[in-house]
């Protein structure tokens, strides 16, 4: 009896809610206007809106709303992520962002080979994928969708030799961007594999990878000739030798970040900029060995530079910086 009463009560509430929604002014808006409104909602809000009424359910199911799926605000366990992939992802998805549990007290995984295989099948047009704070020890690089153009593994546990599996087959033939920020297990050996098997890369972020040194940079410069963006900030093993390799091989480079590379000196900067006339952005902040000599070399060789960061380079004089500002009027200079 109580169960029947509860069911009747819920049915009455649902009928009332539907009648209110259907007579609401917002439901009289054209479908294209409603879709434009829904595009401003995050994934959770869209799922909530789909439960309001049948009209909204059909609108939320429109594929145009699911081209970019950002799940980073919520750390989802593997089971929940499976449900989201099966119910919401389709061939319209071009970008997927997921956040794991690394750095939290919760011991849970949210990435598995079978999940990545499901994503590969459901999202054949996926081009950008971000798996931040995830544990990659249980999955191989070749488990990822092959058509990716951008892969971000920031703050994730990427074990030694993880990229070696790429040698078995030409995976990631179109990959242009790879971000490994705070992947502290990445070493020179991994960079040898990356540079050997991912020759299409144009953007490489290795910031805070403290195991990376001159040997790894040599591998990168010898094989990744198309690089336009290289971030080596907070890599303490970088010396003038790395800058020599960069200047000798990466002629298309436009952005270089050397923040807190404390072993870099004037000799390295001079060798770097001599051949990089197309360089547009250079970060030398917190490189204490940099002096006026290096700054003069940048001014003479890099006429197209638009951004120069020399914060906390305390050996630079004010008169030299003023001279650079005069000679490079279109360059935004930060510091010292």
Protein Blocks (a to p, Z undefined) as FASTA:
>chain_A
ZZmmmmmmmmmmmmmmmmmmmmpmklmpcfklmmmmmmmpcfklmmmmmmmpmmlmmmmm
pmklmmbccfklpccdfklmmmmmmmmgcfkbmbdcdddfehiabdcdfbdfklmmmmmm
mmmmbfbdcdehiafklpcfklpcfkbcbdcfehiacdehklmmmmmpcghklbfbdcfe
hiakbcfklmmmmmmmmmmbcbdcfehiakbcfklmmmmmmmmmmbcbdcfehiakbcfk
lmmmmmmmmmmbcbdcfehiakbcfklmmmmmmmmmmbcbdcfehiakbcfklmmmmmmm
mmmbcbdcfehiakbcfklmmmmmmmmmmbccedZZ
